[in-house]
């Protein structure tokens, strides 16, 4: 799996490390689940749910002015939905196009 370790856990408390260090059968279970999603053409609605945490950009010293320009947000979403997204991207990347100026979404 090419997902980065050390990231925040999702709202169920699962992180990438949980999947990486779990029993090897998890790969088979997830493959069957993901293939079923592809077969029915749907994913669970909670795969699209995330929450955003505001973070201060760069140095967080006391003299830093608190403004919207100094804050960025990170979205926390389900780890299993991220794995599914990585699988889809890896499988269909030859058929998907992006533009060089696309950033963030």
N, C-alpha and C positions, 0 to 999 in steps of 0.2 A: 504494500500500500504506500502510495507516495504522499500521503497527508502528513503535515508537520505535527510533531509531538510538542507537548508543553503548552498547548492552547487551552482556553477556558472550557470547562465542562458545559454540556447543554443543560436545559432546565430539568432534566431527569438525573443529572449528576454523571452522565456518561461522557467519557472523553475518548480520544483516539487510542490512548494507551489501553483502555478497557478492551477494545476490539483487537489490538495488536497482541496483547498478552493473554487473550482468552484461548480456549481449547481450539485446535485447528478445525474442528467441525463447523465453527462459525462461518467459515468461507462457504461451505456447502449450503448451510441454512440461508445465508444472505443471497447466494446465487439463485436458489430456488425462489426466494421471496422476490428478488428483482426480476427474474424471468416471468413470474406471475404478474407483476406490475406491467411489464411490457405486453404480455398476452392480453390482459384486460384493457390496456390503454389508460390506466389511471394509477395515481399514487395516493396515499393517505392525505387527507386535507391538512393534517398537522405537520406534514413535511414543509409546508409553506409558511409556517409560523416561526417567527424569531423575535428576539427582543434586542433593543439597541442600548448600549452603555456609552454615555458620554465620557471622553477622556481628554485631558489637556494635551495639547501638542508640545513636543519638545521638552525643554527645561521647565520644571515646575517650581521655580523659585518664588519666594514671597513677593518679590517686586513685579512679577509678571501680571500684566493687566488681564482681568477676566472678561473676555468678550467672545462673541460667537466665532470670530475668526481664529481664536486660539483653542477651539474645541473641535474634536473629530469624534465620530461615532463608530463603534464596532458592533456588528450584528452577531448575536449568538443564536445558532440554529441547531437542529437535531443532528447528531453525529452520523446516524444511519442515513439521513437524507443527503448529507455531504458525501458519504461513501457512494451512494447511488448516483449522485451527480458526477463524481469522478469516473465511475464505471461508464456512464452514458457518454461522457466527453471522450474517454479513451476509445470506446467502441465506434463512435460516430464522428470523430474529429475530422476525418477526411471529407465529410459531407457538410461540415459547418464552417462558415466564414465569419471572420471578425475584421474590423477595420483598425488600422494603426492608431487612430485617435480615440478609440473606445477605451474608457477607463472607468473601472469601478462597477459598472453595470451594463 
